[in-house]
């Protein structure tokens, strides 16, 4: 995988100035990369269709049970 520079990443507008910021990179239309500010070397790779499905599920509350102990 090509090394990504700081300019290739965009911080989520929902992230504050503290920790736990989400960054996204889409260098092409087929691959989306995600990372979290506390673990910048850990990069999740997905595609637009799968990410869209995840976001729709989260917004619909279908993943709420994952946060409960």
C-alpha positions in Angstrom: 0.0 0.0 0.0 1.2 3.5 -0.7 2.2 5.6 2.2 -0.3 8.3 2.9 0.8 11.8 3.9 -1.0 14.0 6.4 -2.7 15.9 3.5 -4.3 12.7 2.3 -6.4 12.4 5.5 -9.5 14.5 6.4 -10.7 14.8 10.0 -14.3 14.2 10.7 -16.3 17.4 11.3 -17.8 15.7 14.3 -14.4 15.3 16.0 -13.4 17.8 18.6 -9.8 19.0 19.2 -9.2 16.3 21.8 -8.5 12.6 21.3 -10.7 10.1 19.6 -10.8 11.9 16.2 -11.8 9.9 13.1 -9.8 10.5 9.9 -10.8 9.3 6.4 -8.9 9.0 3.2 -10.2 8.1 -0.3 -7.5 8.3 -2.8 -9.6 6.6 -5.4 -13.3 5.9 -5.9 -13.0 2.2 -4.9 -11.1 2.3 -1.6 -11.8 4.2 1.6 -9.3 4.2 4.5 -10.2 5.0 8.1 -8.0 5.6 11.2 -8.4 6.9 14.7 -6.2 9.5 16.2 -5.1 7.4 19.1 -3.9 4.6 16.8 -2.8 6.3 13.5 -0.9 3.3 12.3 -4.0 1.1 12.4 -5.9 1.7 9.2 -9.2 0.0 8.3 -9.8 -0.3 4.5 -13.3 -0.7 3.0 -15.3 0.3 0.0 -18.0 3.0 -0.4 -20.8 0.4 -0.5 -19.8 -1.3 2.8 -19.1 2.0 4.6 -22.5 3.4 3.5 -24.2 0.2 4.9 -22.3 0.6 8.2 -23.3 4.2 8.5 -27.0 3.5 7.7 -27.1 0.7 10.3 -25.5 2.9 12.9 -28.0 5.8 12.2 -30.9 3.3 12.4 -29.8 2.1 15.8 -29.1 -1.4 14.6 -25.6 -1.4 16.3 -26.6 0.1 19.6 -26.5 -3.3 21.3 -22.8 -3.5 20.6 -22.0 -0.8 23.2 -23.8 -2.5 26.1 -22.0 -4.8 28.5 
